[in-house]
Amino acid sequence: MNGVSNKSGPIVLAAGGTGGHMFPAEALAQELRRRGWPILLVTDARGARYADTFPADDRFEISAATPSIGGPVAKAAAAISIARGLMTARREFKARKPVAAIGFGGYPSLPAMKAAAMAKIPYGVHEQNAVLGRANRMLVKGASFTAHAFPTLEKCPAGARTIEVGNPVRDAVAEFSAANLSPTDTLRLLVFGGSQGATIFSRAPVEAISRLHEDIRAKLSVVHQAREADVENVQMGYARAGVAAEVAPFFKDLPQRMAAANLVICRSGASTVTELSTIGRPSILVPLGIAMDDHQSANARVLSEAGGALLLPESRFNADALETALATLFANPERLNVMAEKVRGCVKANAAAALADLVEEMLERRQAA
């Protein structure tokens, strides 16, 4: 689509808190930039940590907080923080004159989209998870559209204009969308705990792998992203088990490592589930137990019900359960290949383009009016 005649003003993309909100926003920014749109990023201090490669022409940070957590004092402080973010966004929008805004969830998007509404700037929201987030729930009533990643969207208010587009993936992920796994005698395992990694991801996999038959351990090659405080213990555990392993607190090339893996053990955040579907890799998914509204379990079911993943609740994520799962899967590599095929396409592809189309349709309607 390219029916919008005026591209003089920027499009606001508001996200924050975690990479799960920031990465889809970055993917949309890449697509909109290809179409000639300038991008204005609005985030908070936490979101800024994920914005090193974000292709924004301009950006500013706002204050935000979760208004529904804690006692009366904490909620009052959160309300004050959001009010400050609203005032900052209104001031910056007046100076920068954006033509549209998209909120990706996380509480920085709340004051940004409210400021857009007050300034008569059309806005839409994108929900990455299978359960509509609480910030987005406060925004859908005034949104031109509510785009979502998965076939179902729980907790969405009646009357919202919902459209399944998928989850936008960054170019660094999309380039591996057609990556077939090369036949090899090595079993490549990738382990990571997401942006909210936990010590259990450092303990259970190492102990489970150390119990596997030596014939399997001899074939294993593990890439393990562990908390910095756990790296040394994880390395020592693999060394004692005689398993080749690369352990680090962070891997910048995680999509490439996912594409090289035969199996992935990870959380089931929206971006992770989408990347597994895009690249086509089987997984053992461990939803974050404290996730709000248990949205990670809903995300995981998208892949597990298709036959492309095993869902292992955090309460049962221990060495015994993991040893059983790994022994079963590694004893039958062909099952891993079948799972890989089943997981492909569980999340709609080309989401960045579909979402960019929605943004331009929204602007066309505004111009026509």
Buried (B, 14 or more C-beta within 10 A) or exposed (E): EEEBEEBEBBBBBBBBBBBBBBBBBBBBBBBBBEBEBBBBBBBBEBBBBBBEEBBBBBBBBBBBBBBEEEEEEBBEEBEEBBEBBBBBBBEBBEEBEBBBBBBBBBBBBBBBBBBBBEBEBBBBBBBBBBBBBBBBBBBBEEBBBBBBBBEEBBBBEEEBEBBBBBBBBBBBBBBBBEBEBEEEEEBBBBBBBBBEBBEBBBBBBBBBBBBBEEEBBBBBBBBBBBBEEBBEBBBEBBEEBEBBBEBBEEBEEBBBBBBBBBBBBBBBBBBBBBBBBBBBBBBBBBBBBEBBBBBBBBBBBBBBEBBBBBBBBBEEBBBEBBBEBBBEBBEEBEBBBEBBEBBBBBBBBBBBBBBBBBBBBBBBEBEEE
